[in-house]
């Protein structure tokens, strides 16, 4: 592949397993880590049109299949992780971690506390319209900056992204580089206390010490948990999985967490095929049990293992 010259780093045939929270996946044709915004612009502008571009964050919501990705994977790092608070606006680089943005905003007396327990970075949070405790990115987002496939820097108003439950619209190959949020005022001590409470509740109910990618499936009701006492659970993904008897279900090294059955975890040595295969098995059994077809929240990308292996069999298939 004939690639443009860059000031950042180009790594051919780069395994992506260690760049995802689930620690699985084959190689990308090329991994590109731009030095700065101009480097990213020049690279995308000069890259041949027939080469696919896949923007990747910190891999917190991603399964890369075992055969890897036939694309140039762009991964933003230093130079794209700045956070600035100016009045009621919070500007955050796409590589800034959600938790860091929440903390820095709180220190400045601005409330983006919902981001504190969302895994990953701001670019992914925008793409997925991430939400927690009844608050979403779409409730606060003003605009984003992105680099087009042709290398132009554009500013996109939040409304143009058509943000919906766990989704947004952005042209293929465009790379988000920055987001601007409007945040209400709050007392820094109160905001810090609220985030501590959120963390305690998360750690009590979710397998935060395991290799997971956050929630595996979208809630069928089409909204996130509010965390409030009166919140209904009938149509939560974890509830329909639990009702189907799939808490703790396994396939090879993959497992639906016994602690929270909507968390798919790598217990050690799982392949991407194990993880995706278990997820599909859960979807089918939930449908048989309740008539509800769960939709993936975790993104699955790339090609299967070229050797044709489909991963270990589930416990039920081995019997």
C-alpha positions in Angstrom: 0.0 0.0 0.0 1.4 3.4 -1.1 0.9 5.7 1.8 1.5 9.5 2.2 4.5 10.6 4.3 3.6 11.7 7.8 5.2 13.3 10.8 3.3 10.9 13.1 3.6 7.1 13.2 2.6 4.6 10.6 2.7 0.9 11.7 1.8 -1.7 9.1 0.1 -5.0 10.0 -0.4 -3.8 13.6 -2.3 -6.1 16.0 -5.2 -4.3 17.5 -5.8 -6.7 20.4 -3.8 -4.7 23.0 -5.6 -1.5 22.0 -9.1 -2.8 22.9 -10.5 -3.3 26.4 -11.5 -6.9 25.5 -8.0 -7.7 24.4 -9.0 -9.5 21.2 -8.7 -8.9 17.5 -6.4 -9.3 14.5 -4.2 -6.7 12.8 -5.1 -3.5 10.9 -3.4 -3.1 7.5 -1.9 0.1 8.9 -2.2 2.0 12.2 -1.8 5.8 11.9 -1.1 7.9 14.9 -1.0 11.5 13.7 1.4 14.1 15.2 -1.2 16.8 15.2 -4.3 18.2 13.3 -2.3 19.3 10.3 -0.7 15.9 10.0 -4.1 14.2 10.1 -5.4 16.6 7.4 -2.5 16.0 5.1 -2.7 12.3 5.5 -6.4 12.0 4.8 -6.2 14.3 1.8 -3.3 12.4 0.2 -4.5 8.9 1.0 -5.8 7.0 -2.1 -9.6 7.1 -2.3 -9.9 3.3 -2.4 -8.3 2.9 1.0 -10.8 2.6 3.9 -10.3 4.7 7.0 -11.5 3.5 10.4 -11.2 6.0 13.3 -10.5 4.2 16.6 -10.6 5.6 20.1 -9.4 3.6 23.2 -11.3 0.5 22.1 -13.7 0.5 25.1 -16.7 -0.4 23.0 -15.2 -2.5 20.3 -14.7 -6.1 19.1 -12.2 -6.4 16.3 -12.7 -9.7 14.7 -9.8 -12.2 14.6 -9.0 -11.6 10.9 -8.3 -8.0 11.6 -9.2 -4.8 9.6 -8.5 -4.1 6.0 -8.2 -0.4 6.5 -6.0 2.3 7.8 -6.9 2.7 11.5 -6.5 6.2 12.8 -5.9 6.6 16.5 -5.6 10.0 18.1 -3.3 10.6 21.1 -1.4 13.6 22.5 -2.4 16.8 20.8 -6.0 15.6 20.7 -6.7 15.2 24.4 -6.8 18.8 25.6 -9.7 20.0 27.9 -10.6 23.7 28.3 -13.4 25.3 30.3 -14.6 28.7 29.1 -17.7 30.0 30.8 -20.4 27.5 30.4 -18.6 25.8 27.5 -16.3 22.8 27.8 -14.0 22.0 24.8 -12.6 18.5 24.8 -10.3 16.8 22.3 -11.7 13.6 20.9 -8.9 11.6 22.6 -9.7 13.0 26.1 -11.1 10.4 28.4 -14.7 10.9 29.4 -13.8 10.6 33.1 -11.1 13.3 32.8 -13.5 15.7 31.1 -16.1 15.1 33.8 -13.5 15.8 36.6 -11.9 18.8 35.0 -15.4 20.4 34.3 -16.4 19.7 37.9 -13.3 21.4 39.2 -14.3 24.5 37.2 -17.8 24.3 38.6 -19.4 22.9 35.5 -21.7 19.8 35.5 -20.8 17.0 33.0 -20.9 14.4 35.8 -22.8 11.9 33.7 -19.5 11.3 31.7 -17.7 10.2 34.8 -18.6 6.5 34.7 -18.8 6.2 30.9 -15.8 4.2 29.6 -13.8 5.5 26.7 -12.9 8.8 25.1 -15.0 11.8 23.9 -14.9 10.8 20.2 -16.5 7.5 20.9 -19.0 9.1 23.4 -20.2 11.5 20.6 -20.4 8.8 18.0 -22.5 6.6 20.3 -24.4 9.4 22.0 -23.3 7.9 25.2 -25.5 8.3 28.2 -25.8 7.4 31.9 -28.2 8.1 34.7 -30.7 9.6 32.3 -28.4 12.1 30.7 -26.9 11.9 27.2 -24.2 13.6 25.1 -27.0 15.0 23.0 -28.3 16.9 26.1 -25.1 18.9 26.3 -23.3 18.8 22.9 -23.1 22.1 21.0 -20.8 21.2 18.1 -17.9 19.0 17.0 -14.9 19.5 14.9 -14.0 16.8 12.3 -11.5 16.2 9.5 -13.2 15.0 6.3 -11.9 12.2 4.1 -10.6 14.9 1.8 -8.6 16.5 4.6 -10.8 19.5 5.4 -11.5 20.7 8.9 -15.2 21.2 9.4 -17.4 22.3 12.3 -20.6 20.4 12.7 -23.6 21.6 14.8 -24.9 18.9 17.2 -28.2 18.9 15.4 -26.6 17.8 12.1 -25.3 14.7 13.8 -28.9 13.4 14.2 -28.0 12.0 17.7 -30.3 9.3 18.9 -30.2 6.4 21.4 -26.7 5.1 21.0 -26.3 6.4 17.5 -25.2 9.4 15.3 -24.7 10.1 11.7 -21.2 11.0 10.4 -19.8 10.3 6.9 -17.6 7.2 6.6 -13.9 8.0 7.1 -14.4 11.4 8.8 -12.4 11.7 12.0 -13.8 13.6 15.0 -11.1 15.7 16.6 -12.9 17.9 19.2 -16.3 18.4 20.9 -17.8 21.4 22.6 -20.4 20.9 25.4 -22.6 23.4 27.3 -22.6 22.5 31.0 -24.7 23.9 33.8 -23.1 25.5 36.9 -22.6 23.5 40.0 -20.6 23.6 43.3 -17.3 21.7 42.7 -17.6 19.9 46.0 -21.2 18.8 45.3 -20.2 17.7 41.8 -17.3 15.7 43.2 -19.5 14.0 45.8 -22.0 13.1 43.1 -19.3 11.5 40.9 -18.0 9.5 43.9 -21.6 8.2 44.5 -21.9 7.3 40.8 -18.6 5.4 41.0 -19.6 3.5 44.1 -22.9 2.5 42.5 -21.2 1.4 39.3 -18.5 -0.7 41.1 -21.3 -2.4 43.2 -23.2 -3.5 40.2 -20.8 -3.9 37.3 -17.7 -6.1 36.7 -15.4 -3.1 36.6 -12.3 -5.2 37.3 -12.9 -7.6 34.4 -12.0 -7.3 30.7 -15.3 -6.0 29.3 -16.5 -3.4 26.8 -19.2 -1.9 28.9 -22.9 -2.7 28.1 -23.1 -5.4 25.4 -26.6 -4.7 24.1 -28.8 -1.7 23.9 -31.8 -1.5 26.2 -34.9 -2.5 24.3 -36.9 0.4 25.7 -34.5 2.8 23.9 -33.1 4.7 26.8 -30.4 4.4 29.4 -30.9 3.7 33.1 -31.7 6.8 35.2 -30.5 5.4 38.4 -33.6 6.8 40.1 -35.6 4.7 42.6 -38.6 4.6 40.4 -36.8 3.5 37.3 -38.5 0.5 35.7 -36.4 -2.6 34.8 -38.8 -4.7 32.7 -37.2 -3.8 29.4 -33.6 -3.4 30.4 -31.2 -5.6 28.5 -29.8 -7.2 31.6 -33.3 -8.2 32.8 -34.3 -10.0 29.6 -30.9 -11.7 29.5 -31.3 -12.8 33.1 -34.9 -13.9 32.5 -33.6 -16.2 29.7 -31.3 -17.9 32.2 -28.1 -16.5 30.6 -26.4 -14.9 33.5 -22.9 -16.4 33.6 -23.3 -18.2 30.2 -20.0 -19.1 28.6 -18.5 -19.8 25.2 -14.8 -20.6 25.2 -13.1 -17.8 27.2 -16.1 -15.5 26.9 -18.8 -15.1 29.6 -21.9 -13.0 30.3 -20.9 -11.6 33.7 -22.5 -13.3 36.7 -22.4 -9.8 38.3 -24.2 -8.0 35.5 -25.5 -10.2 32.7 -25.4 -7.4 30.0 -21.6 -7.3 30.3 -19.7 -9.6 28.0 -16.3 -10.4 29.5 -13.1 -12.0 28.4 -12.2 -14.4 31.3 -8.9 -15.1 29.7 -7.9 -16.5 26.3 -11.1 -15.7 24.6 -11.1 -15.0 20.8 -13.2 -12.4 19.1 -15.2 -15.3 17.7 -15.9 -16.6 21.2 -17.2 -13.2 22.3 -19.3 -12.4 19.3 -20.5 -16.0 19.1 -21.7 -15.9 22.7 -23.4 -12.5 22.1 -25.3 -14.0 19.1 -26.3 -17.0 21.1 -27.6 -14.7 23.8 -29.6 -12.7 21.2 -31.2 -15.8 19.9 -32.1 -17.3 23.2 -33.5 -14.0 24.5 -35.6 -13.8 21.3 -36.9 -17.3 21.9 -37.7 -16.6 25.5 -39.3 -13.1 25.2 -39.7 -12.2 21.5 -37.3 -9.3 22.0 -34.4 -9.1 19.5 -31.5 -7.4 21.3 -29.4 -5.0 19.3 -25.6 -4.8 19.8 -24.2 -1.8 21.6 -20.6 -3.0 21.2 -19.3 -2.3 17.7 -18.0 -5.4 15.8 -15.7 -4.7 12.9 -13.3 -6.5 10.7 -13.1 -10.0 9.2 -13.3 -13.4 10.8 -10.2 -15.6 11.3 -9.1 -16.5 7.7 -8.4 -20.1 8.9 -12.1 -20.5 9.2 -12.1 -21.3 12.9 -15.3 -20.0 14.6 -14.1 -20.1 18.2 -14.9 -22.6 21.0 -18.3 -24.2 21.3 -20.7 -23.0 24.0 -21.3 -25.2 27.0 -24.7 -26.3 25.6 -23.1 -27.3 22.3 -20.4 -29.4 24.0 -23.0 -31.5 25.9 
